[in-house]
Amino acid sequence: MARAPTTLDPFNAIAEKKRRQVLEALADGERPVNDLVASLGWPQPQVSKHLDVLKKVGLVSVRRLSRQRLYKLNADQLKPIHDWVKTFERFWQHQLDRVKERAEAKAKKVQVPK
């Protein structure tokens, strides 16, 4: 079965590592394209291409301010992705619990008596 076009599916859109990096760059707030170009270190057409895909699937929005285009993360649109991934949390949660138990046990052994 053919994959859904990236422009229609947020899951496919974030499958691309560079688009995830764009989302991370927007996590702290609205930014103009030139800021993203500078922080990501990519050519402007590449940043714009990824922003366009993310905009089409609703993960980012854009507004114009004078001659600038300001992009903003639509975090609420990531909720379905978060909810889906959360269904698999049980597979790694027990490992995190074991790591915590080992660290606590090791800390008790290392404590210096007073």
N, C-alpha and C positions, 0 to 999 in steps of 0.2 A: 504494500500500500504506500502511496506517495505521501511524503510529509506535507503538512500544511504550509503554505507560504509564510515566511517569517513575518511578513507585514500583517498577518492576521492573528498570530498566536504569540502571546507573551512568553510562553515556555520556550518556543523556538528562538525568540528574540534574545533571551538571556542565555541561551546555549552558547552564544558567541562570547568568548572571554573579554574582548575589547568592549562590548556593550555593557558587560557587568562592571568594567572599570569606569565607564562613563557614569553609570548609576552610582557607583561609590563616590565619584567626584562630585556628584550633585547631592549627596546625602547631607551635606552641611548647609545647603541652601541654594537659592537661585544664583545662576552664574551666566555671564555672557560667553559666547562661543570662544572669543579670544582668550579668556581665562582658562577655558577647558583645553584649548590648543597648547597653551603655555604649560599647564600643570601635567597634561598627559604626554606632551612631547611628540605629538603626532602632527602630520600636515592638516591644515584646516579642512580640505575636502574630505579627508577620512573621518574627522570628528563630525562634520556635518552629515555625512552619510549615515553614521551610526545614530546620531540624534534623530534623523528623519525616520529610521526604522522604529526607534523607541517611541517617537511621537505617534506614529501610525498605530501602534498597539496600545497606546494610552499610558505608557509608563512614564513619559515626560510630557510636559506642556511648555508652550512658548508664548511669550508676549513681547511686543515691540516697545522699546523705549527709545524714542528718537530714531537713530540709525542702528541701534543695537537690537539684537534678539537675545532675550534672557530666557534660559531654560531652567525648568524646575522639575524635580522628581515628584511624581504622583504616587507616593508611598502606599496609599490605599489600594492601588491597582496591583501591588505586589502581594497583597493578603492571600489571594487564592494560591499563589505559588508557595507562600509560607505554610499555609494550611496543608497543602499536599505533602511538602517535605516533612512536616511535623508528624505525619502518619508513620514515618520510618524512624522516629526518634528512639523508639524502644530498642532498636538494634544497636545503638551506640550508648544509650544511657547507662546500661549495666557496666560497660567498660569505663565510663567516667566515674561511676561509683567505686569501682575497684581501684582506679588510680588514686582517688581521694583517700580510700582506706589505707593504701600502701604509704602514701605521703604522711598521713597522720601517725601510722605505726612507726615510720622512720623518724619522725619528729620526736616521738616519745623516747626512742632509744638514744637520740642525740642530746637530749636535754641535759644540761650540766646541773649536778646537785648543788644545792645551796648550803 
